[in-house]
Amino acid sequence: DEGGTSMYEPIGGSAPKYTGQDVINPLAAIGALAMLLQNSGYKKAGDRVEEAIKKTTPKLKSLSAGKMGYSTTEVGNLVVDNL
């Protein structure tokens, strides 16, 4: 909303039972970053982040916490590698 207030966040709750386990899928949070960039005058950067997510997703065994085949940190690193 031009001139208005926008909020970009992953939806799904805080999942406190997974605190410190490095098993949460970070792609929703990274996707929120892509939307923030796309709608804040950095469309090209946001599009790059979105494409990196699309390249990363097929590498995961599952999108569920603890079942991705990678840790949270590793998934984040895969996205960075795909930028």
C-alpha positions as CSV (number, residue, x, y, z in Angstrom):
1,D,0.0,0.0,0.0
2,E,1.8,3.1,-1.2
3,G,2.0,5.6,1.6
4,G,0.4,3.2,4.0
5,T,1.7,0.7,6.5
6,S,2.8,-2.8,5.4
7,M,3.8,-5.8,7.5
8,Y,5.7,-8.8,6.3
9,E,6.0,-11.8,8.5
10,P,5.8,-15.6,8.2
11,I,2.5,-17.0,9.6
12,G,2.5,-20.2,11.6
13,G,3.2,-19.3,15.2
14,S,6.4,-19.2,17.2
15,A,6.8,-23.0,17.7
16,P,8.5,-22.7,21.1
17,K,8.9,-26.5,21.4
18,Y,11.6,-26.3,18.7
19,T,13.6,-23.6,20.4
20,G,17.3,-24.2,20.0
21,Q,16.9,-27.3,17.9
22,D,17.8,-25.8,14.4
23,V,15.0,-27.8,12.8
24,I,12.5,-25.1,11.7
25,N,12.0,-24.4,8.0
26,P,13.2,-20.8,7.5
27,L,11.7,-20.4,4.0
28,A,8.5,-18.5,5.1
29,A,10.7,-15.9,6.9
30,I,12.9,-15.6,3.9
31,G,9.9,-15.3,1.7
32,A,8.6,-12.5,3.9
33,L,11.9,-10.8,3.3
34,A,11.4,-11.2,-0.5
35,M,8.0,-9.5,-0.3
36,L,9.3,-6.7,1.8
37,L,12.1,-6.0,-0.7
38,Q,9.7,-6.3,-3.7
39,N,7.3,-3.8,-2.1
40,S,9.9,-1.4,-0.8
41,G,11.5,-0.3,-4.0
42,Y,13.9,-3.2,-4.3
43,K,11.9,-5.4,-6.6
44,K,14.9,-6.9,-8.4
45,A,16.5,-7.9,-5.0
46,G,13.2,-9.4,-3.8
47,D,12.8,-11.3,-7.1
48,R,16.3,-12.8,-6.6
49,V,15.4,-13.9,-3.1
50,E,12.2,-15.5,-4.4
51,E,14.1,-17.3,-7.2
52,A,16.6,-18.6,-4.6
53,I,13.8,-20.0,-2.6
54,K,12.4,-21.8,-5.7
55,K,15.8,-23.3,-6.4
56,T,16.2,-24.4,-2.8
57,T,12.8,-26.0,-2.2
58,P,13.3,-29.1,-4.5
59,K,16.4,-30.0,-2.5
60,L,14.4,-30.5,0.7
61,K,13.0,-33.9,1.6
62,S,10.0,-32.2,3.2
63,L,8.9,-28.7,4.2
64,S,8.1,-29.9,7.8
65,A,10.1,-29.1,10.9
66,G,12.8,-31.7,11.5
67,K,12.0,-33.5,8.2
68,M,13.8,-31.3,5.7
69,G,17.0,-33.3,5.5
70,Y,18.8,-30.1,6.5
71,S,19.0,-27.9,9.6
72,T,17.5,-24.5,9.7
73,T,21.0,-23.0,9.2
74,E,21.8,-25.3,6.3
75,V,18.5,-24.3,4.5
76,G,19.3,-20.7,5.0
77,N,22.8,-21.3,3.6
78,L,21.3,-23.1,0.6
79,V,19.2,-20.0,-0.2
80,V,22.2,-17.8,0.1
81,D,24.1,-20.1,-2.3
82,N,21.3,-19.9,-4.8
83,L,21.2,-16.1,-4.8
